[in-house]
Amino acid sequence: MDLAWVALQQAQLAARRRGGEAKAPRRRRATTTRRDGQEPSGFAAVLAGLMAD
């Protein structure tokens, strides 16, 4: 376990020296529209509508 920790620390230090920084990949948010141009309903809204009926 300690050996893995040391290897991780060395890899992170080497990356910093090279100028790399650990960045989380950007998440793309899909904007979906239906054919009639309206946004799709969320699950909670559909469930609330079903419960109301």
Buried (B, 14 or more C-beta within 10 A) or exposed (E): EEEEEEEEEEEEEEEEEEEEEEEEEEEEEEEEEEEEEEEEEEEEEEEEEEEEE
